[in-house]
Amino acid sequence: MNQATLSSRQNRISSVQKTSGRTIESIRSISRSLLGNSPVCIVTNREPIVYTENQDFKRPAGGVSQALHALLERMGGIWIAAKDSSGPDTLMVPSGKGPGYLLERVNIPSSLKKPFYDGYSNGTLWPLFHGNRDQFFHDPGEFIQYDRVNQIFAKKVMDTFRKERPGLVWIHDYQLTRVAHWIRRESTENILPPLAFFCHIPWPTPADFMLLPEWQSVLEGLLSHDIIGFQTPLHLDLFLKTVSTLLPEAAILQNNVIRWNGRPIHVAVMPVGIDPQHFRRMSDQKENQDAAISFLEKAGIPSSIPFVISVDRMDYTKGLLERIEILDRFFTIYPAWKEKISFVQIAVPTRSGQKMYKKYQSNLRDRITSFNQKWMTPNWRPLYSVETTLPQTHLAALYKMASGALITSTNDGMNLVAQEFLSCQGNGSGVLFLSRHTGSAFMLRDAVQIDPFHPVFSARQLNTGLSESLGKRIQRNKILIRQIEQMNLYGWVYRLFENL
């Protein structure tokens, strides 16, 4: 890395840190000063709540959608998402913490859902953006369906323009890269509100991105926004390099501004954070702790042996097979840890309708079985793997009880489990073992970093971290928790407003 690039990255990190430690009050203040009384409109593929048959709302577990849900509950606003549960197309989501928000639900024709979601979004874009060429699959017809769904979303946004007059539209993630293109192409509005996009997943290298036959359509769709946000300086750098390589007519100006088609597009690093106090409160509540203890008992996990926890979707980008290899090396090199530590893996199957995912998940289960058969003793099992979705409240208590958290992602935009675990630890001594291939590793540089591609190194890091003195572990966690508090959920949103 040359000195100019290093200096640019350091400046971006410094700029992010200036927005640290924000609160909901600071978000409300800057929103009023920039937007007046106009609401914020968030656009995602996944809806933030599930409407139940008894006309109630159920919240899916975890993730960025729940962070945004908590934000809009307090601020008010509009949320546009694909309809994935029963109930009316327009819902008012109530809140005891604020005004609540309006949920506008998009009806996607059933003929488009599979090619849009399983096909182009998760069979083509997802592996390509994560650098997994072996899993990359492309069907030319699926892009047509993907683009059609983006056009349907754009129509819903334009309908919202006319009814609600939002002051900002914030579009999220790889499923919706073309929405802004269709808004600009088909809108009859004289003046559009600012259109922002946030990329939650990594941005690929230009060489990987060029494998996409429709790269120009995707790139021009993104450049139809006014602001584009990325998790880390690396992802931002790769995006700028992709633009300069593939669109020579686009000018890269100072301060990460792209001029294209006569418009400036501001590109920024804005890492996602959480509300750490919220997680700490959940972890301290007795009913949540009782539920966590009950879960451990039902799963057959003994209370007498410390455990290290992992929480993931059963996706190849989470490094689950690599994790088994790390643990195998760990017990091979350090057999003294046998019967003294167990690993608890909560791995929920995802996209099981796709042949590739079904095969991966089957291979993983076989590998877990053979690993346990190799190492287990009559009174001890090294790895407990549970395929159950747990409420965030129960997970928070488990994080507090754990002696560590093991995150083995091979390429991850952020990974909020790292932040959630540390927040729930409070003054505890649990060790975060964090893959250096996550966005969280950019934020939490003092964590014990591992590398899923290097199992021997990672096994040594596990041994070192678990062998450290109590005082050293607690002191490290205090430093890490301060970093999480500075880079919280509200700092993420404040960064977006700053770029307006």
Buried (B, 14 or more C-beta within 10 A) or exposed (E): EEEEEEEBBEEBBEBBEEBBBBBBEBBBBBBEEBBEEBBBBBBBBBBBBBBEEEEEBEBBBBBBBBBBBBBBBBBBBBBBBBBBEEBEEEBEBEBEEBBBBBBBBBEBEEEBBEBBBBBBBBBBBBBBBBBBEEBBBBEEEBBEBBBBBBBBBBBBBBEBBEEBEBBBBBBBBBBBBBBBBBBBEEBEEEEBBBBBBBBBBBBBEBEBBBEBEBBEBBBBBBBBBBBBBBBBBBBBBBBBBBBBEBBEEBEBEEEBEBEBEEEEBBBBBBBBBBBBEBBBBBBBEEEBBEBBBEBBEEEEBEEEBBBBBBBBBBBBBBBBBBBBBBBBBBBEBBEEBEBEBBBBBBBBBBBEEBEBBEEBBEEBBEBBEEBBEEBBEEEBBBBBBBEEBBBBBBBBBBBBBBBBBBBBBBBBBBBBBBBBBBBBBBEBBBBBBBBBBBBBBBBBEBBBBBBBBBBBBBBBBBBEBBEBEEEEBBBBBBEBBBBBBBBBBBBBBBBBBBBB
